Amino acid sequence: MTNLQNSKITLRAPEPEDLEIAYHWENNTDVWEVSNTIAPISRYILKQYLQTAHLDIYTNKQLRLIIEENQTKKAIGAIDLFDFDPFHNRAGVGILINNSSDRKKGFAAEALKTLIDYSFTYLNLKQLYCNITTDNKASIKLFENAGFVVSGNKKSWIKSASGWKDELFLQLINE
């Protein structure tokens, strides 16, 4: 197996054929709160992104990988490195398993573990971090099970339809 694959999933580069599914994911208002999105994104913008997705993380300062389930070869989500800082050797992590029917099957955990290994081994990162609202118990558990530790709580950080939410800051430091 390659360094971006395990028995359950493969992390692969986005392909032009992913345009429609990416359009659906990016415009799913159910996940806008966790991705800090407040406006729809056009197919045109996504098409431009897909045309430059081949550029390395040092150029784009981000890396999006499609999570593909090995058995069906179906794209079930995406995992991102963002805010890449090559001087401080760190990046943020975001993950989406789009359909609820694909959740709680270990795909996110396998994708995160694979990305962590890649980040520390091939990108030589010192640390990864993520931001998760305190009510997103499943994501907190996912990241804590992968070794991330809560190192801060940003009070009333996220404005949502249900009111203000606190957001946890979690880090995984490669010692």
N, C-alpha and C positions, 0 to 999 in steps of 0.2 A: 504494500500500500504506500501511497505517496504521503508526504508530510501534511497534506490538506485533506486526508481521507482516513476514515476508520470503518469499522464494520457496519455502522448505521448510516452515516452521511458522508457526503463529499462537499467540500467548500470549493467553489469554482468561480472563475471570473464571470461577470455579466456578459451575456451575448446579445446581439441585436434582436434575437428572437424573444428575449425577456422583456421587450418594450411593453407589451400589453399587461403582463402580470405586474411589472414594476409600476405602471400607471395606476393599476387597481390598488396596489399596496400603498403607494404614496398619497392617494386620494381617499383612503379609508379614514373617515373622520373618527372612527372608534379608537384609532391609535395616535391621533394628532397630539393629544395631551402628553404622551410619553416621548414623542419625538420633537416636541417644541415646534410644531407646525401650526400655522394659523390660516393658511391659504392653499387652494388647490395648485397643483403643478401640471403643466401642459405636457402633452406627448412630445411637442417640439423640444422643450427643455430636456426631457428625459432622453430623447434621441441624441441630442448633443452630448449629454453626459455619457451615454453608452459609447459614443464615438471617441471619447477621451478616457474611458475607464481603463484602457490598456496602459496608461501612463503609470509609472511607479508611485509609491506612496511618498517618496521624497519630492516629487513634482506636484502631486495633487494635494498632499497633506491629509489624505484620507484613502481608505481602501474599503470598498464594498465587495463582499463575496456572497454569492447565492448559495443557500443551503439546499442541497439536493439529496433527497432520500434515495439511498442506494438501490433498494429493491424495485421501486417504481420508476426511478430516474426523474421524479417529479420535483420541481422547485417548490419548496414548502416555506421558504422564508429567506431572510438575509441577515448577515452579521457584518457590522461595520467597525472599522477603526477610524476615528475622527480626531480632530484637533491634534494631529500628529506633531510632536515637537522633537525633532532630531537632536537638538542641543541637550535637552533634558532627558531624552530617551523615554518618552511617555506618550500614551495615546488614550483617548476615551474609547469605550466599547458600547455599542448598541446592538440589540438583537430583536428580530421579529420572527415569530412563527405565526403565519397569517391565519390559518383556519383553526378554529378551536378543536376540530377533530384530529388535528396533528399535534396538539399540545398534550403534555403529560405522558409522552411516550419516550422521553429521553433524548429527543432530537436536539433541543436547545442545549442541554448539558453536554452532549457530544460535540456540538458545534463550538461551544464556548471553550471546552477543553482543548479542542484542535486549534482554535485561534490563539489561545494562551501559549501552547507549545510553539506554534509558528512565530508568535510575537517575541518570545524570549529567546528562542533558538536561532531563528533566521534574521529577525530584525534587530536583535540585540537590545530590546527595550528593557529598561530598568523597572518600569511600572505601567500598569493598566489601571484605569479608573472608570467608574460609571456613576450615574446619578439616577436614583429611583425614588419615586414618591413613597411615603411611609405606608400608604394603603395598598401598594402593589406587593403583597406578601409573596406571591409566586416568584416574582423576579428577585426579590430580596433573598429568598431561599436558594434560587438558582445560583446567584453570584456568591453567596456565602458558602454554599457547598463546593464551589470551585476555588475557595480559598480567599475570596475578597473579604475585607474587614471594613466595617463602618468606622469612618474616621471623622465624620462631621454630620451635623443636622442643620440644614438651611431652613429656618422658620418662615412660614407663610411665603414660600418661594414660588409656587406654581399656582396661577389663577385658573380655576376650573369652573365648570358649570355648577358644581356643588359647593363652591367656596374656595378659600385658600388652602393649599396643602403644603405640608413640610416635605422637603426632599433630602434624602440621605445621600451622602458622598461616600462611596466605597472605593478602596484601593487594594490592589494586589501588587506587592513589591517583590521583585525577583532578587532575593538575597544572595 
